[in-house]
Amino acid sequence: AFDSLWANDQVLGTRDFVDNKPVSFDMHPHGTMVLSTIVGNDPGELIGTAPKAEFWLLRTEDGGSEYLIEEYNWVSGAEFADSVGVDIINSSLGYYDFWDDSQDHLYEDLDGNTTPVTIGADIAASRGIAVCNSAGNEGDDPWKKLIAPSDGDSVICVGAVDENRTIANFSSLGPSADGRIKPDVAAMGSGVYAAWPDGGYTYTGGTSFS
């Protein structure tokens, strides 16, 4: 699925904002699977939505923990993306609940102006970057609502539907805390075909794939 990505030099560079070292591609399957739905180019098997696009691959999420610092990692990544002329940020991350309860966000915080990551995302958008963020997969959890930075007033919050255009039960719900309609758009995020990092393909789901 990624042969042409590397053969055509479509990866302009990588950066790890968590460990400050060369990006490793075997740490977590999530980013690889999301990337495959965009740039995958395996005729007869999987063609992504933008197989000719060029990419900076930036890691800001620590998959082994969940703390507020990751929001600041995201903002650092967005600043770097701006510095290298990125046009679109595809962000399949979101925050509200942390391992340290004192860092948790309340629904009232999701007003587009409060959480660090949302402030950073709106600034990135003000620089001319189209910031697309998954709405979150909390629709069938007690929280139910969207997660930061998808609450940003300049962030394109993307929800998930299935092949029948029916909203997926896991897709996080709006509105934002200040009453704005969210998600802004929805795309297929249930039953999505994606590359599996260990080889082959699999069906998966989540607003990340929308």
C-alpha positions as CSV (number, residue, x, y, z in Angstrom):
1,A,0.0,0.0,0.0
2,F,2.9,2.4,0.7
3,D,5.3,1.3,-2.1
4,S,4.6,4.4,-4.3
5,L,4.7,6.7,-1.2
6,W,8.4,5.9,-0.7
7,A,9.3,5.3,-4.4
8,N,8.0,8.8,-5.4
9,D,9.5,10.6,-2.4
10,Q,6.1,11.7,-1.2
11,V,7.3,11.7,2.5
12,L,9.0,15.0,2.8
13,G,10.2,14.3,6.3
14,T,9.3,13.0,9.8
15,R,9.5,14.4,13.3
16,D,8.8,12.9,16.8
17,F,7.7,15.4,19.3
18,V,7.3,12.9,22.1
19,D,10.8,11.3,22.3
20,N,12.7,13.7,20.1
21,K,14.3,11.0,18.0
22,P,13.8,9.5,14.5
23,V,10.3,8.4,13.9
24,S,9.7,4.7,14.4
25,F,7.0,3.1,12.3
26,D,6.4,0.1,14.6
27,M,5.3,1.8,17.8
28,H,1.5,1.8,17.2
29,P,-0.7,0.7,14.3
30,H,-3.1,3.6,14.4
31,G,-1.2,6.2,12.4
32,T,-0.2,3.6,9.7
33,M,-3.8,2.5,9.2
34,V,-5.0,6.1,9.0
35,L,-2.3,7.0,6.5
36,S,-3.2,4.0,4.3
37,T,-6.8,5.3,3.8
38,I,-5.3,8.6,2.5
39,V,-2.2,7.5,0.4
40,G,-2.7,3.8,0.0
41,N,-2.0,2.8,-3.6
42,D,-2.4,-0.9,-4.2
43,P,-4.5,-1.2,-7.4
44,G,-7.2,-3.8,-7.1
45,E,-6.9,-3.8,-3.3
46,L,-6.8,-0.3,-1.8
47,I,-6.7,3.2,-3.3
48,G,-6.7,6.0,-0.8
49,T,-8.4,9.4,-1.1
50,A,-5.2,11.3,-2.0
51,P,-2.6,8.8,-3.3
52,K,-0.4,11.5,-5.0
53,A,-0.2,13.9,-2.0
54,E,3.0,14.7,-0.2
55,F,3.3,14.3,3.6
56,W,5.2,15.3,6.7
57,L,4.6,12.5,9.3
58,L,4.6,14.0,12.8
59,R,4.2,12.0,16.0
60,T,2.8,14.0,19.0
61,E,0.9,11.2,20.9
62,D,2.5,9.0,23.5
63,G,0.5,5.8,23.1
64,G,1.7,4.5,26.5
65,S,0.1,7.3,28.6
66,E,-2.4,10.1,28.5
67,Y,-1.4,13.4,30.0
68,L,-2.0,17.1,29.2
69,I,1.5,17.4,27.8
70,E,0.3,15.6,24.7
71,E,-1.8,18.6,23.8
72,Y,1.3,20.8,24.0
73,N,3.1,18.2,21.8
74,W,0.3,18.6,19.3
75,V,0.7,22.4,19.3
76,S,4.4,22.0,18.8
77,G,3.7,19.7,15.8
78,A,1.3,22.3,14.4
79,E,3.9,25.0,14.7
80,F,6.4,22.9,12.9
81,A,3.8,22.0,10.2
82,D,3.3,25.7,9.6
83,S,7.0,26.3,9.4
84,V,7.4,23.8,6.5
85,G,4.4,25.0,4.6
86,V,1.9,22.3,5.3
87,D,-1.6,22.9,3.7
88,I,-3.6,20.4,5.6
89,I,-3.3,18.9,9.1
90,N,-5.0,15.5,9.4
91,S,-5.3,14.9,13.1
92,S,-6.8,11.7,14.4
93,L,-6.4,12.6,18.1
94,G,-8.5,14.1,20.8
95,Y,-8.5,14.9,24.5
96,Y,-10.7,15.3,27.5
97,D,-9.8,12.5,30.0
98,F,-6.3,12.0,31.4
99,W,-4.6,9.7,33.8
100,D,-4.2,12.6,36.2
101,D,-7.8,13.6,37.0
102,S,-6.8,17.1,37.8
103,Q,-5.9,17.6,34.1
104,D,-9.3,16.5,32.8
105,H,-11.5,18.8,30.7
106,L,-15.1,19.5,31.4
107,Y,-17.7,19.7,28.7
108,E,-17.8,23.4,29.4
109,D,-14.2,23.6,28.4
110,L,-15.1,22.5,24.8
111,D,-16.2,26.0,23.8
112,G,-13.6,26.5,21.1
113,N,-11.4,28.8,23.2
114,T,-10.2,27.0,26.3
115,T,-8.1,23.8,25.9
116,P,-4.5,24.2,24.9
117,V,-4.8,22.0,21.8
118,T,-7.9,23.8,20.6
119,I,-6.3,27.2,20.9
120,G,-3.3,25.9,19.0
121,A,-5.5,24.3,16.3
122,D,-7.4,27.6,15.7
123,I,-4.1,29.5,15.4
124,A,-2.9,26.9,12.9
125,A,-6.1,27.5,10.9
126,S,-5.6,31.3,11.1
127,R,-2.2,30.7,9.3
128,G,-4.1,29.2,6.3
129,I,-3.9,25.5,7.3
130,A,-7.0,23.4,6.9
131,V,-7.1,21.6,10.3
132,C,-9.2,18.4,10.1
133,N,-9.8,16.6,13.4
134,S,-11.7,13.5,14.2
135,A,-14.8,14.1,16.3
136,G,-14.0,11.3,18.7
137,N,-15.3,7.8,19.4
138,E,-17.3,8.6,22.5
139,G,-20.8,8.4,21.1
140,D,-21.6,5.1,22.9
141,D,-19.6,6.0,26.0
142,P,-21.0,8.0,29.0
143,W,-19.1,11.1,27.8
144,K,-20.8,11.0,24.3
145,K,-19.6,14.5,23.3
146,L,-16.9,15.6,21.0
147,I,-13.3,16.0,22.2
148,A,-10.6,18.7,21.8
149,P,-9.5,20.1,19.4
150,S,-12.6,19.3,17.3
151,D,-14.5,22.0,19.2
152,G,-12.4,24.7,17.6
153,D,-14.5,27.2,15.6
154,S,-11.9,27.1,12.8
155,V,-11.4,23.3,13.0
156,I,-13.1,20.9,10.6
157,C,-14.7,18.4,13.0
158,V,-15.3,15.1,11.2
159,G,-17.8,12.5,12.3
160,A,-18.4,9.0,11.1
161,V,-21.1,7.3,9.1
162,D,-21.4,3.8,7.6
163,E,-21.8,2.8,4.0
164,N,-25.5,3.7,4.2
165,R,-24.7,7.2,5.4
166,T,-26.1,6.4,8.9
167,I,-24.3,8.0,11.8
168,A,-22.0,5.4,13.5
169,N,-23.0,4.7,17.1
170,F,-19.5,5.4,18.3
171,S,-19.2,8.8,16.6
172,S,-19.0,11.6,19.2
173,L,-21.9,14.1,19.3
174,G,-22.1,17.8,19.3
175,P,-22.9,20.6,19.8
176,S,-19.8,22.4,21.2
177,A,-20.2,23.7,24.7
178,D,-21.1,27.2,23.3
179,G,-23.8,25.7,21.1
180,R,-22.2,25.5,17.7
181,I,-23.1,22.7,15.4
182,K,-20.5,19.9,15.5
183,P,-19.4,17.7,13.7
184,D,-19.0,20.0,10.7
185,V,-19.0,17.1,8.2
186,A,-19.1,13.3,8.3
187,A,-17.5,10.7,6.1
188,M,-17.4,6.9,6.1
189,G,-15.7,5.8,9.3
190,S,-17.4,2.4,10.0
191,G,-16.3,-0.7,8.0
192,V,-13.3,1.1,6.5
193,Y,-10.8,-0.9,4.6
194,A,-7.2,-0.1,5.7
195,A,-3.7,-1.5,5.6
196,W,-2.6,-3.5,8.6
197,P,1.0,-2.7,9.7
198,D,2.0,-6.4,10.0
199,G,0.9,-7.0,6.5
200,G,-2.3,-7.4,4.5
201,Y,-5.5,-5.4,5.0
202,T,-8.4,-5.3,7.5
203,Y,-11.7,-3.7,8.1
204,T,-11.7,-1.1,10.9
205,G,-13.7,1.7,12.3
206,G,-13.4,5.0,14.1
207,T,-13.7,8.7,13.4
208,S,-10.0,8.7,12.7
209,F,-10.8,7.0,9.4
210,S,-13.4,9.5,8.4
